[in-house]
C-alpha cells in the first residue's frame, strides 16, 4: 500500500499539468510507504512520450533524501494523454525494483496509480490519498 497526502497529490497534479504535453517527472520520498515529500524534477527528454531526470538532478535529490533520513518511495511521472499504466518503454527503463512507479494520467478525469516493476513484470500497488494534516 502506498499512502499519499492529498496536498502532495495536488502537487503531483499541478506538476503534471504544467509539464503537459511533455511527461512530468519527480521523486516521492517518505518512510514506511507513507509519502511525505515530493521532489519535482525537470524532464530532460525531448519528446512527449518519455521521461528522464538528469543524473545530476537525481543525485542532488537522493543526497537530500539521505540527509533528511527519508526513503525513496516512488518514481513519479505523468501520462498526458494515455492511461495510468506503464508503457513498454516505462517497463524497459525501470531500474528501481524496490520503489513504486507512480503514474498520473491527465485525461478527461485525472487518475493516479502505482506499480511495482521487477524484471519486466508489472504489479499493481494500491494507493490511498489521505487527508493532509496541518
SERO-4910 file (N, C-alpha, C, O; in steps of 0.05 Angstrom, whole numbers):
BEGIN
 pado doro    nc1    nc2    nc3   cac1   cac2   cac3    cc1    cc2    cc3    oc1    oc2    oc3
  Unk    A     17    -24      0      0      0      0     18     25      0     38     26     14
  Unk    A     10     44    -16     24     70    -17      5     91     -8    -18     93    -18
  Unk    A     14    108     11     -2    129     21      9    156     12     32    161     14
  Unk    A     -9    173      1     -1    199     -9    -21    220      3    -45    217      0
  Unk    A    -10    240     18    -28    261     28    -41    276      6    -29    280    -16
  Unk    A    -65    286     10    -80    300    -11    -65    325    -21    -66    331    -44
  Unk    A    -50    339     -3    -35    362    -12    -13    354    -31     -7    369    -50
  Unk    A      0    331    -26     21    322    -45      9    313    -71     20    316    -93
  Unk    A    -15    300    -70    -28    292    -94    -34    317   -111    -30    317   -136
  Unk    A    -43    339    -99    -47    364   -113    -21    374   -126    -22    384   -149
  Unk    A      1    372   -112     27    379   -123     34    363   -148     44    373   -168
  Unk    A     28    337   -147     33    319   -170     16    328   -193     25    329   -216
  Unk    A     -9    333   -188    -28    341   -209    -19    368   -221    -20    371   -245
  Unk    A    -11    387   -204     -2    413   -214     23    410   -231     25    422   -253
  Unk    A     42    394   -222     67    390   -237     61    377   -264     73    384   -284
  Unk    A     44    357   -264     37    343   -289     23    362   -308     28    361   -332
  Unk    A      5    378   -298    -10    397   -315      9    418   -327      7    424   -351
  Unk    A     27    428   -311     46    448   -321     65    437   -343     72    451   -362
  Unk    A     73    412   -340     92    400   -358     79    392   -385     93    390   -405
  Unk    A     53    387   -385     39    377   -408     43    397   -432     42    421   -428
  Unk    A     48    387   -456     43    359   -465     67    340   -460     64    316   -467
  Unk    A     89    350   -448    110    331   -441    102    316   -416     84    324   -402
  Unk    A    116    293   -411    112    279   -387    126    293   -364    149    301   -367
  Unk    A    113    297   -342    125    307   -318    139    285   -303    133    261   -308
  Unk    A    158    291   -286    171    270   -270    181    281   -244    183    305   -240
  Unk    A    188    263   -226    198    271   -200    201    247   -182    198    224   -190
  Unk    A    208    253   -157    213    232   -137    195    235   -113    191    258   -104
  Unk    A    184    213   -104    168    213    -79    184    201    -57    198    181    -61
  Unk    A    184    214    -34    200    205    -11    183    203     14    162    216     16
  Unk    A    193    188     33    179    186     58    191    163     74    214    156     72
  Unk    A    173    151     91    181    129    108    159    108    108    135    115    110
  Unk    A    166     83    107    147     61    111    123     63     93    100     58    102
  Unk    A    127     70     68    105     71     49     87     95     51     68     98     35
  Unk    A     93    113     69     78    138     72     95    161     60    116    167     69
  Unk    A     83    172     39     97    194     25     95    220     40     73    228     48
  Unk    A    118    232     45    118    258     60    130    280     43    128    304     52
  Unk    A    143    274     21    156    295      5    155    288    -25    156    265    -32
  Unk    A    152    309    -41    153    306    -70    174    324    -80    175    348    -74
  Unk    A    192    313    -96    214    328   -109    208    330   -139    215    311   -154
  Unk    A    196    352   -148    191    354   -177    218    356   -191    237    368   -181
  Unk    A    219    345   -214    244    345   -230    238    354   -258    215    354   -267
  Unk    A    259    362   -272    257    370   -300    260    345   -318    278    330   -315
  Unk    A    241    342   -336    243    320   -355    262    329   -377    256    348   -392
  Unk    A    285    316   -379    305    324   -399    301    312   -426    317    317   -445
  Unk    A    281    295   -429    275    283   -455    263    304   -474    249    322   -465
  Unk    A    269    301   -500    259    320   -520    230    314   -528    214    332   -532
  Unk    A    223    289   -529    196    281   -538    175    284   -517    180    293   -495
  Unk    A    151    275   -525    128    277   -507    120    251   -494    101    250   -479
  Unk    A    134    229   -501    125    202   -492    147    188   -476    148    163   -476
  Unk    A    164    203   -463    185    190   -448    194    211   -427    191    235   -430
  Unk    A    205    201   -405    215    219   -384    243    210   -375    249    186   -376
  Unk    A    258    229   -366    284    223   -354    293    246   -337    290    269   -344
  Unk    A    303    240   -313    315    260   -295    345    260   -300    357    239   -302
  Unk    A    357    283   -302    386    284   -307    400    271   -284    391    273   -261
  Unk    A    423    258   -289    438    245   -268    446    265   -246    446    258   -222
  Unk    A    452    290   -253    459    310   -233    436    317   -215    439    319   -191
  Unk    A    412    321   -227    389    327   -210    381    304   -193    374    307   -170
  Unk    A    382    280   -204    375    256   -188    394    253   -165    386    246   -143
  Unk    A    420    257   -170    440    255   -148    434    276   -126    437    270   -102
  Unk    A    427    300   -134    421    321   -115    396    313    -98    396    316    -73
  Unk    A    376    303   -111    352    294    -97    358    272    -77    350    273    -54
  Unk    A    372    251    -87    378    228    -70    396    236    -46    393    225    -24
  Unk    A    414    255    -50    431    265    -28    413    279     -7    418    276     17
  Unk    A    394    295    -17    376    309      2    359    289     18    355    293     42
  Unk    A    349    268      4    334    247     18    350    235     40    341    232     63
  Unk    A    375    227     34    392    215     53    397    233     77    397    225    100
  Unk    A    402    259     71    407    278     92    384    282    111    387    289    134
  Unk    A    360    278    101    335    281    117    325    254    128    305    254    142
  Unk    A    340    233    123    332    207    133    307    196    120    292    180    132
  Unk    A    302    204     95    278    194     80    286    172     61    309    169     53
  Unk    A    266    155     55    269    134     36    258    142      9    240    158      7
  Unk    A    270    131    -12    259    134    -39    234    116    -40    236     92    -41
  Unk    A    210    129    -41    185    114    -41    176    108    -69    167     86    -75
  Unk    A    179    128    -87    169    123   -114    181    141   -135    191    163   -129
  Unk    A    180    132   -160    188    147   -183    162    156   -196    145    139   -204
  Unk    A    158    182   -198    133    193   -209    137    203   -238    158    214   -245
  Unk    A    117    198   -254    115    211   -280     86    212   -289     69    197   -279
  Unk    A     81    230   -308     53    233   -318     51    222   -346     70    219   -361
  Unk    A     27    215   -353     19    208   -380     -2    228   -388    -25    226   -381
  Unk    A      6    248   -404    -13    270   -411    -38    260   -426    -59    272   -423
  Unk    A    -35    240   -442    -58    232   -459    -64    202   -459    -81    193   -474
  Unk    A    -50    187   -442    -55    158   -441    -61    149   -413    -56    164   -394
  Unk    A    -71    125   -410    -79    115   -383    -55    113   -364    -32    113   -372
  Unk    A    -62    112   -338    -42    110   -317    -33     80   -314    -40     66   -295
  Unk    A    -18     72   -334     -7     45   -335     20     46   -349     23     61   -368
  Unk    A     40     31   -339     67     33   -351     67     25   -381     56      5   -389
  Unk    A     80     42   -397     83     36   -425    106     15   -428    120      9   -409
  Unk    A    109      5   -452    130    -14   -457    157     -1   -450    175    -13   -438
  Unk    A    160     25   -458    185     40   -452    189     42   -422    211     39   -412
  Unk    A    167     49   -407    169     51   -378    180     25   -366    197     25   -348
  Unk    A    169      2   -375    178    -24   -364    207    -29   -372    222    -39   -355
  Unk    A    214    -24   -396    242    -29   -405    262    -13   -390    284    -22   -385
  Unk    A    255     12   -383    274     30   -369    273     30   -339    288     44   -326
  Unk    A    254     14   -328    251     13   -298    276      1   -286    284    -21   -292
  Unk    A    289     17   -268    314      7   -256    314     10   -225    335      8   -213
  Unk    A    291     15   -213    289     16   -184    268     -4   -175    245      3   -169
  Unk    A    275    -30   -173    256    -51   -167    243    -49   -140    222    -60   -135
  Unk    A    256    -35   -121    245    -33    -94    228     -8    -91    217     -3    -69
  Unk    A    224      8   -111    208     32   -110    183     29   -126    181     13   -145
  Unk    A    162     44   -118    138     44   -133    141     62   -158    156     82   -157
  Unk    A    128     55   -179    127     73   -203     99     85   -202     79     70   -206
  Unk    A     97    111   -198     72    124   -194     66    140   -220     82    157   -229
  Unk    A     43    134   -232     36    146   -258     10    161   -255    -10    150   -246
  Unk    A     11    186   -264    -13    203   -264    -22    207   -293     -7    216   -310
  Unk    A    -47    198   -298    -59    203   -324    -74    229   -323    -89    235   -305
  Unk    A    -70    246   -344    -83    272   -345   -106    273   -365   -111    294   -376
  Unk    A   -119    251   -369   -141    250   -388   -164    268   -378   -160    285   -361
  Unk    A   -188    264   -388   -211    279   -380   -215    279   -350   -222    300   -338
  Unk    A   -211    256   -338   -213    253   -309   -186    243   -299   -180    220   -303
  Unk    A   -169    261   -287   -143    252   -277   -145    227   -259   -163    225   -243
  Unk    A   -126    209   -262   -125    186   -244    -95    180   -238    -78    186   -254
  Unk    A    -91    168   -215    -64    161   -207    -63    132   -198    -81    123   -185
  Unk    A    -42    118   -207    -39     90   -200     -9     85   -194      8    100   -203
  Unk    A     -4     64   -180     24     57   -173     29     28   -180     11     11   -179
  Unk    A     54     22   -187     61     -5   -196     89    -12   -186    106      5   -181
  Unk    A     93    -37   -182    120    -49   -178    128    -59   -206    112    -72   -219
  Unk    A    153    -53   -214    163    -64   -239    189    -78   -233    209    -65   -227
  Unk    A    188   -104   -235    211   -121   -229    215   -141   -252    198   -157   -259
  Unk    A    239   -139   -264    246   -158   -286    225   -159   -307    218   -181   -317
  Unk    A    213   -136   -314    193   -135   -335    165   -142   -326    146   -140   -342
  Unk    A    161   -149   -301    135   -157   -291    122   -133   -276    135   -121   -259
  Unk    A     98   -125   -284     84   -102   -273     62   -112   -254     46   -129   -261
  Unk    A     63   -102   -229     44   -110   -209     32    -84   -197     46    -65   -190
  Unk    A      5    -84   -194     -8    -61   -181      0    -58   -152      3    -78   -138
  Unk    A      2    -33   -144      6    -26   -115    -18     -8   -108    -21     13   -121
  Unk    A    -34    -16    -89    -57      2    -82    -47     29    -71    -27     30    -57
  Unk    A    -62     50    -78    -56     77    -69    -79     87    -52   -102     83    -59
  Unk    A    -73    100    -30    -93    114    -14    -85    143    -13    -63    150     -5
  Unk    A   -103    161    -22    -99    190    -19   -111    198      8   -135    195     12
  Unk    A    -94    206     26   -102    212     54   -106    242     57    -94    259     44
  Unk    A   -124    250     75   -127    278     82   -100    289     92    -86    275    108
  Unk    A    -93    313     84    -67    325     93    -71    335    121    -92    346    128
  Unk    A    -51    332    137    -51    342    165    -39    369    166    -19    375    152
  Unk    A    -50    387    181    -39    414    185    -44    430    162    -36    454    161
***
